[in-house]
Amino acid sequence: MTVTALDPRTALVAIDLQAGIVPAPVQPHTGAEVVTRTAELAEAFRAHDLPVVLVRVSFADDGADAVPGRTEAPRPGGTRPEGWDVVVGELTGHPGDIAVTKRNWGAFHGTDLDVQLRRRGVTQIVLTGIATSIGVESTARAAHEHGYHVTLATDAMSDIDPEAHRGSVERIFPRLGETGTTAEILELLAKTHD
C-alpha cells in the first residue's frame, strides 16, 4: 500500500463518469467497475461528511466553447447524443455533492473547482474517473500544481488506451501523489475518520 495518509479535509473528485463516456470500451477496468468503485468511495466520503465532487465534460452543440488549437490527432466531432454529458445515476441524487462542468481535459482550468475545495478547507483530493491519461491525469497535474495532496484510486479509473493508462499509473502518478486501490483508500479513510 503506497497511500500513507488522508488529510482531515479530503475530497473525492470523480472525473467524467457520464452517460456518453462510461460505456466506452476501456481497460483495464470496465466503465461499470469504475463507477461501482467510485460509488463505494463516494458513499464512504459522504458518511464522513467529506466533499464529493462530480465533474462532467460538456460542450455547446455548435462546439463554440471547445478548446481551440491545432492538434495532430483528430478531435471527436459531430452531434453528441442527447444526455451524453449527464453524470451516471449511480453517483447522483445527493444534494450535498458538488457539480462541476468542464470544457477542457482537466477539471481546474476554467471552472470553480479550486474555489469550491478551498472554501471547504480541502487540502487533499482522491481522484477517480475515465480516462486515466486524459481527464484524470490533467486534473491530477493541476491539483499538484495548486498545492493539494493527490491520491489516485488506480482501480477506479480506466482508459481506452491500456498503454496510456499504465504510463499514467506507473510513471506520472507517483510523481504527483500517492496511488492505491479503492479498498486501501477505504481502509485508510476508516482509520483516519472513525
PAZAPA-4460 file (N, C-alpha, C; in steps of 0.05 Angstrom, whole numbers, plus 32768, in hexadecimal, padded with zeros to 4 digits):
% residues 194
    n_x    n_y    n_z   ca_x   ca_y   ca_z    c_x    c_y    c_z   seq   type   mol
   8011   7FE8   8000   8000   8000   8000   8012   8019   8000     1      M     A
   800E   802A   7FEC   801E   8042   7FEB   800F   805A   7FF5     2      T     A
   7FF5   8058   7FF9   7FE6   806E   8005   7FED   806F   8022     3      V     A
   7FF9   8085   802B   8002   8087   8047   7FF0   8097   8059     4      T     A
   7FE1   80AA   804D   7FD2   80BC   805E   7FBB   80C9   804E     5      A     A
   7FA5   80CE   805D   7F90   80DF   8052   7F8C   80F6   8066     6      L     A
   7F8D   810E   805B   7F89   8126   806C   7F6D   8126   8078     7      D     A
   7F6A   8135   808E   7F4F   8137   809A   7F3A   8142   8086     8      P     A
   7F42   8153   8074   7F30   815F   8061   7F39   8155   8045     9      R     A
   7F32   813D   803E   7F37   8131   8024   7F1D   8130   8015    10      T     A
   7F1E   8135   7FFB   7F07   8134   7FEA   7F0B   811E   7FD5    11      A     A
   7EF5   8111   7FCD   7EF5   80FF   7FB7   7EED   810F   7F9E    12      L     A
   7EFD   810C   7F89   7EF7   8119   7F6F   7EF5   8104   7F5A    13      V     A
   7EDD   8101   7F4F   7ED8   80ED   7F3A   7ED7   80FB   7F1F    14      A     A
   7EE7   80F1   7F0C   7EEA   80FE   7EF2   7EDA   80F0   7EDC    15      I     A
   7EC8   80FE   7ECF   7EBB   80F6   7EB6   7EAC   80DB   7EB7    16      D     A
   7EA0   80D5   7ECE   7E91   80BC   7ED0   7E74   80C3   7EC7    17      L     A
   7E71   80C5   7EAD   7E58   80CE   7EA1   7E4F   80BB   7E8B    18      Q     A
   7E36   80BF   7E83   7E28   80AC   7E71   7E38   80A7   7E57    19      A     A
   7E44   80BC   7E4C   7E52   80B9   7E32   7E6E   80AE   7E34    20      G     A
   7E79   80AA   7E4C   7E94   80A2   7E50   7E96   8086   7E5D    21      I     A
   7E86   8081   7E72   7E88   8068   7E81   7E85   804F   7E6F    22      V     A
   7E74   804F   7E5B   7E71   8036   7E4B   7E88   8031   7E37    23      P     A
   7E9B   8044   7E35   7EB1   8040   7E22   7EC1   8027   7E29    24      A     A
   7ECE   801B   7E15   7EDE   8003   7E1A   7EF9   800A   7E27    25      P     A
   7EF9   800C   7E41   7F11   8014   7E50   7F1E   7FFC   7E5D    26      V     A
   7F38   8000   7E64   7F48   7FEB   7E71   7F5A   7FF8   7E86    27      Q     A
   7F63   7FEB   7E9A   7F60   7FCF   7EA1   7F46   7FC9   7EB0    28      P     A
   7F37   7FDE   7EB7   7F1E   7FDA   7EC6   7F07   7FE4   7EB4    29      H     A
   7EF0   7FD7   7EB5   7ED9   7FE0   7EA5   7ECF   7FFA   7EB1    30      T     A
   7EC0   8008   7EA1   7EB3   8020   7EAB   7EA1   801A   7EC3    31      G     A
   7E93   8004   7EC2   7E81   7FFC   7ED8   7E91   7FF7   7EF1    32      A     A
   7EA8   7FEB   7EEF   7EB9   7FE6   7F07   7EC3   8000   7F12    33      E     A
   7ECB   8013   7F01   7ED4   802D   7F0A   7EBD   803C   7F19    34      V     A
   7EA5   803A   7F0E   7E8E   8047   7F1B   7E88   803A   7F36    35      V     A
   7E88   8020   7F37   7E83   8011   7F50   7E97   8019   7F66    36      T     A
   7EB0   8019   7F5F   7EC5   8020   7F73   7EC3   803D   7F7B    37      R     A
   7EBD   804F   7F68   7EBA   806B   7F6E   7EA2   806F   7F81    38      T     A
   7E8C   8060   7F7B   7E74   8062   7F8C   7E7B   8059   7FA9    39      A     A
   7E8B   8044   7FAC   7E93   803B   7FC7   7EA3   8051   7FD5    40      E     A
   7EB5   805D   7FC7   7EC5   8073   7FD3   7EB2   808A   7FDA    41      L     A
   7EA0   8091   7FC8   7E8E   80A8   7FCC   7E7D   80A3   7FE5    42      A     A
   7E73   808B   7FE8   7E62   8084   7FFF   7E72   8088   8019    43      E     A
   7E8B   807F   8019   7E9C   8081   8031   7EA3   809E   8037    44      A     A
   7EA9   80AE   8022   7EAF   80CA   8026   7E97   80D9   8031    45      F     A
   7E7F   80D4   8025   7E67   80E1   802F   7E62   80D9   804D    46      R     A
   7E66   80C0   8054   7E62   80B6   806F   7E74   80C5   8083    47      A     A
   7E8B   80CE   807A   7E9D   80DD   808B   7E9B   80FB   8087    48      H     A
   7E86   8104   807A   7E82   8121   8075   7E99   812D   8066    49      D     A
   7EA4   811E   8053   7EB9   8129   8042   7EAE   812E   8026    50      L     A
   7EB8   8143   8019   7EAD   814B   7FFF   7EB0   8136   7FE9    51      P     A
   7E9C   8133   7FD8   7E9C   8123   7FC0   7E97   8136   7FA9    52      V     A
   7EA9   8136   7F96   7EA7   8147   7F7F   7EA3   8136   7F66    53      V     A
   7E8E   813C   7F57   7E87   812D   7F3F   7E8D   8140   7F27    54      L     A
   7EA2   813A   7F18   7EAA   814A   7F02   7EA1   813E   7EE8    55      V     A
   7E95   814E   7ED7   7E8D   8145   7EBC   7E99   8157   7EA7    56      R     A
   7E9C   814D   7E8F   7EA5   815D   7E79   7E8D   8162   7E67    57      V     A
   7E8A   817A   7E5E   7E74   8181   7E4C   7E7C   8198   7E3A    58      S     A
   7E6F   8199   7E23   7E75   81AE   7E0F   7E5A   81B7   7E03    59      F     A
   7E5A   81D0   7DFA   7E42   81DA   7DEB   7E3F   81C9   7DD2    60      A     A
   7E27   81C7   7DC8   7E21   81B7   7DB0   7E32   81BF   7D98    61      D     A
   7E38   81D9   7D97   7E47   81E3   7D80   7E65   81E1   7D84    62      D     A
   7E6E   81D8   7D9C   7E8A   81D4   7DA2   7E99   81EE   7DA7    63      G     A
   7E8B   8204   7DA9   7E98   821E   7DAC   7EA8   8221   7DC5    64      A     A
   7EA2   8211   7DDA   7EB1   8213   7DF3   7EC5   81FD   7DF6    65      D     A
   7ECA   81ED   7DE1   7EDF   81D9   7DE2   7EFA   81E6   7DE0    66      A     A
   7F0E   81D8   7DEB   7F2A   81E2   7DEB   7F33   81E5   7DCE    67      V     A
   7F3E   81FD   7DC7   7F48   8201   7DAC   7F65   81F7   7DAA    68      P     A
   7F70   81FA   7D93   7F8C   81F3   7D8F   7F8F   81DB   7D7C    69      G     A
   7FA6   81DB   7D6F   7FAB   81C5   7D5C   7FB6   81AD   7D6B    70      R     A
   7FAD   8196   7D62   7FB7   817D   7D6D   7FBC   8169   7D56    71      T     A
   7FCE   8157   7D5A   7FD3   8142   7D46   7FBE   812D   7D46    72      E     A
   7FB4   8126   7D5E   7F9F   8112   7D61   7F84   811F   7D5B    73      A     A
   7F73   8111   7D4C   7F58   811C   7D46   7F48   811F   7D60    74      P     A
   7F38   8133   7D61   7F26   8138   7D78   7F0B   812B   7D72    75      R     A
   7EFE   8122   7D87   7EE3   8117   7D83   7ED1   812D   7D78    76      P     A
   7EC2   8127   7D64   7EB0   813B   7D59   7E94   8131   7D57    77      G     A
   7E84   8140   7D4A   7E68   8138   7D46   7E57   813F   7D5E    78      G     A
   7E3E   8138   7D5B   7E2A   813E   7D70   7E2B   8127   7D84    79      T     A
   7E2C   812F   7D9D   7E2C   811C   7DB3   7E0F   8114   7DB9    80      R     A
   7E0A   80FC   7DC2   7DEF   80F3   7DC8   7DE4   8103   7DE0    81      P     A
   7DCA   8106   7DE1   7DBD   8113   7DF8   7DC4   8105   7E12    82      E     A
   7DCC   8114   7E26   7DD3   8109   7E40   7DEE   80FD   7E42    83      G     A
   7DFF   8100   7E2E   7E1A   80F4   7E2F   7E2B   80FF   7E47    84      W     A
   7E24   8118   7E4F   7E34   8125   7E64   7E28   8123   7E80    85      D     A
   7E14   8112   7E83   7E07   810F   7E9D   7E17   80FA   7EAE    86      V     A
   7E1D   8102   7EC7   7E2B   80F0   7ED9   7E1A   80D7   7EDE    87      V     A
   7E26   80C0   7EDF   7E17   80A7   7EE2   7E08   80A6   7EFC    88      V     A
   7DF1   8099   7EFB   7DDE   8099   7F11   7DE9   808D   7F2B    89      G     A
   7DFC   807A   7F29   7E08   806E   7F41   7E16   8082   7F53    90      E     A
   7E1D   809A   7F48   7E2B   80AE   7F57   7E1B   80C6   7F5E    91      L     A
   7E03   80C9   7F52   7DF4   80E1   7F56   7DDF   80DE   7F6C    92      T     A
   7DD1   80F4   7F71   7DBB   80F3   7F85   7DC2   80FA   7FA1    93      G     A
   7DDA   8106   7FA4   7DE3   810E   7FBF   7DE6   812D   7FBF    94      H     A
   7DD4   813B   7FCB   7DD4   8158   7FC9   7DED   8166   7FD3    95      P     A
   7DFC   8159   7FE5   7E14   8166   7FEF   7E2C   8164   7FDD    96      G     A
   7E2A   8154   7FC8   7E41   8151   7FB5   7E45   816A   7FA5    97      D     A
   7E5D   816E   7F9D   7E65   8186   7F8D   7E66   817D   7F70    98      I     A
   7E58   818C   7F5F   7E58   8187   7F42   7E6A   819B   7F34    99      A     A
   7E7C   8191   7F23   7E8E   81A2   7F14   7E8C   819A   7EF6   100      V     A
   7E88   81AE   7EE5   7E88   81A9   7EC8   7EA1   81B5   7EBD   101      T     A
   7EB0   81A5   7EAE   7EC9   81AE   7EA2   7EC7   81AD   7E84   102      K     A
   7ED8   81BC   7E77   7ED9   81BD   7E5A   7EF5   81B6   7E4F   103      R     A
   7F05   81AC   7E61   7F21   81A5   7E5C   7F25   8189   7E65   104      N     A
   7F3E   817F   7E62   7F44   8165   7E6C   7F44   8165   7E8B   105      W     A
   7F51   8179   7E97   7F53   817A   7EB4   7F3C   8189   7EC0   106      G     A
   7F37   8184   7EDA   7F20   818F   7EE8   7F25   81A9   7EF6   107      A     A
   7F3E   81B3   7EF5   7F44   81CC   7F03   7F41   81E5   7EF0   108      F     A
   7F4D   81E4   7ED9   7F4E   81FB   7EC7   7F32   8202   7EBD   109      H     A
   7F2A   821B   7EC2   7F10   8225   7EB8   7EF8   821C   7EC8   110      G     A
   7EFD   8211   7EE0   7EE6   8209   7EF1   7EEA   8215   7F0D   111      T     A
   7ED7   8210   7F1E   7ED9   821A   7F3A   7EE2   8204   7F4D   112      D     A
   7EEE   81EF   7F43   7EF6   81D8   7F54   7F08   81E1   7F6B   113      L     A
   7F1D   81F0   7F65   7F30   81F8   7F79   7F22   8209   7F8F   114      D     A
   7F10   821B   7F87   7F02   822B   7F9B   7EF0   821A   7FAC   115      V     A
   7EE2   8207   7F9F   7ED0   81F5   7FAE   7EDF   81E5   7FC3   116      Q     A
   7EF7   81DB   7FBB   7F07   81CB   7FCE   7F12   81DD   7FE4   117      L     A
   7F1E   81F3   7FDD   7F2A   8204   7FF2   7F16   820F   8006   118      R     A
   7EFE   8216   7FFD   7EEA   8220   800F   7EE1   820B   8023   119      R     A
   7EE6   81F2   801D   7EDF   81DC   802F   7EF7   81D2   803F   120      R     A
   7F0E   81E0   803B   7F26   81D9   804A   7F34   81C0   8040   121      G     A
   7F2E   81B8   8028   7F3A   819F   801D   7F57   81A3   8017   122      V     A
   7F68   8190   8020   7F84   8191   801B   7F8E   8178   800B   123      T     A
   7F7C   8165   8006   7F83   814D   7FF8   7F6C   8144   7FE7   124      Q     A
   7F72   8138   7FCF   7F5C   812D   7FBF   7F63   8110   7FB8   125      I     A
   7F4E   80FF   7FB6   7F50   80E4   7FAC   7F43   80E5   7F91   126      V     A
   7F51   80DC   7F7D   7F47   80DD   7F61   7F3F   80C2   7F57   127      L     A
   7F28   80C1   7F48   7F1F   80AA   7F39   7F16   80B4   7F1E   128      T     A
   7F10   80A2   7F0B   7F03   80AB   7EF2   7F0E   809E   7ED9   129      G     A
   7F03   80A9   7EC3   7F0A   80A0   7EA8   7F0E   80B9   7E97   130      I     A
   7F24   80BC   7E8A   7F39   80A9   7E84   7F52   80B0   7E95   131      A     A
   7F5F   809B   7E9D   7F77   809E   7EAF   7F8B   80B2   7EA4   132      T     A
   7F92   80AF   7E8A   7FA8   80BF   7E7F   7F9F   80DA   7E75   133      S     A
   7F85   80E0   7E77   7F7B   80F9   7E6D   7F70   810A   7E84   134      I     A
   7F56   8106   7E8A   7F49   8116   7E9F   7F55   8112   7EBB   135      G     A
   7F5A   80F9   7EC2   7F65   80F3   7EDD   7F81   80FE   7EDF   136      V     A
   7F92   80F8   7ECC   7FAE   8102   7ECE   7FAF   8120   7ECD   137      E     A
   7FA0   812D   7EBB   7FA0   814A   7EBA   7F98   8157   7ED4   138      S     A
   7F83   814B   7EE0   7F79   8155   7EFA   7F8E   8150   7F10   139      T     A
   7F9B   8139   7F10   7FAF   8133   7F24   7FC7   8147   7F22   140      A     A
   7FCF   814C   7F09   7FE5   815F   7F05   7FDE   817B   7F10   141      R     A
   7FC6   8184   7F0A   7FBE   819F   7F13   7FBA   819F   7F31   142      A     A
   7FB0   818A   7F3D   7FAC   8188   7F5A   7FC8   818A   7F68   143      A     A
   7FDB   817B   7F5D   7FF6   817C   7F68   8001   8199   7F66   144      H     A
   7FFD   81A5   7F4F   8007   81C1   7F4B   7FF9   81D5   7F5D   145      E     A
   7FE0   81CF   7F64   7FD1   81E1   7F76   7FD8   81DB   7F94   146      H     A
   7FE9   81C8   7F99   7FF1   81C3   7FB4   7FE1   81AE   7FC4   147      G     A
   7FCF   81A0   7FB7   7FC0   818B   7FC4   7FD1   8171   7FC7   148      Y     A
   7FCC   8162   7FDC   7FD6   8147   7FDD   7FC3   8137   7FCA   149      H     A
   7FCF   8125   7FBA   7FC0   8117   7FA6   7FC2   80F9   7FAB   150      V     A
   7FAB   80EB   7FAC   7FAA   80CE   7FAE   7F9A   80C4   7F96   151      T     A
   7FA4   80AF   7F89   7F97   80A5   7F71   7F8E   8088   7F75   152      L     A
   7F74   8084   7F73   7F68   8069   7F76   7F6B   805A   7F5C   153      A     A
   7F81   804B   7F5A   7F89   8040   7F40   7F76   802A   7F35   154      T     A
   7F65   801E   7F46   7F51   800B   7F3C   7F36   8018   7F38   155      D     A
   7F35   8032   7F3B   7F1C   8042   7F37   7F21   8056   7F20   156      A     A
   7F32   804D   7F0D   7F37   805D   7EF5   7F3E   804A   7EDF   157      M     A
   7F3A   8054   7EC6   7F40   8043   7EAF   7F44   8054   7E97   158      S     A
   7F4C   8048   7E81   7F53   8057   7E69   7F4D   8046   7E50   159      D     A
   7F48   8054   7E3A   7F45   8046   7E20   7F5F   8039   7E18   160      I     A
   7F75   8046   7E1F   7F90   803C   7E18   7F9D   8030   7E31   161      D     A
   7FA0   8015   7E32   7FAC   8009   7E4A   7FC9   8012   7E4F   162      P     A
   7FD8   8017   7E3A   7FF4   8020   7E3E   7FF4   803C   7E4A   163      E     A
   7FE2   804D   7E41   7FE0   8068   7E4D   7FD8   8066   7E6A   164      A     A
   7FC6   8055   7E71   7FBE   8051   7E8D   7FD6   8048   7E9D   165      H     A
   7FE4   8034   7E94   7FFC   802A   7EA2   8011   8040   7EA5   166      R     A
   8015   804F   7E90   8029   8065   7E92   8022   8079   7EA7   167      G     A
   8008   8081   7EA9   8000   8094   7EBD   8004   8088   7ED9   168      S     A
   7FFA   806F   7EDD   7FFB   8063   7EF8   8017   805D   7F01   169      V     A
   8028   8054   7EEF   8043   804C   7EF7   8058   8062   7EF6   170      E     A
   8055   8075   7EE3   8069   8089   7EE0   8062   80A5   7EE9   171      R     A
   8049   80AD   7EE5   8041   80C9   7EEB   8036   80CB   7F07   172      I     A
   8023   80BB   7F0E   8015   80BE   7F28   8028   80BD   7F40   173      F     A
   803C   80AB   7F41   804E   80AC   7F58   805D   80C6   7F5B   174      P     A
   805F   80D6   7F46   806C   80F0   7F48   8059   8106   7F51   175      R     A
   803F   8100   7F50   802B   8114   7F57   801E   810F   7F72   176      L     A
   8020   80F6   7F7C   8013   80F0   7F95   8017   80D3   7F9C   177      G     A
   8003   80C7   7FA8   8004   80AB   7FB0   7FEE   809B   7FA2   178      E     A
   7FF3   8082   7F9D   7FDF   8071   7F90   7FD7   805B   7FA3   179      T     A
   7FBF   8051   7F9E   7FB5   803B   7FAE   7F9B   8030   7FA3   180      G     A
   7F92   8019   7FAC   7F79   800E   7FA4   7F62   801A   7FB4   181      T     A
   7F4A   8016   7FAA   7F32   801F   7FB8   7F32   8014   7FD4   182      T     A
   7F38   7FFA   7FD7   7F37   7FED   7FF1   7F4C   7FFA   8004   183      A     A
   7F63   7FFF   7FFA   7F78   800C   800B   7F70   8028   8014   184      E     A
   7F64   8037   8002   7F5B   8052   8008   7F44   8051   801C   185      I     A
   7F31   803E   8018   7F1B   803B   802B   7F25   8034   8047   186      L     A
   7F39   8022   8048   7F44   8019   8062   7F52   8031   8070   187      E     A
   7F61   8040   8061   7F6E   8058   806D   7F5A   806D   8075   188      L     A
   7F45   8070   8065   7F30   8083   806C   7F22   807C   8087   189      L     A
   7F1D   8062   808A   7F11   8058   80A3   7F23   805D   80BB   190      A     A
   7F3D   8058   80B8   7F50   805C   80CD   7F53   8079   80D4   191      K     A
   7F53   808A   80C0   7F58   80A7   80C4   7F40   80B5   80D0   192      T     A
   7F27   80AC   80C8   7F10   80BC   80CF   7EFC   80AE   80E2   193      H     A
   7F03   8097   80EC   7EF1   808A   80FF   7EFB   808D   811B   194      D     A
***
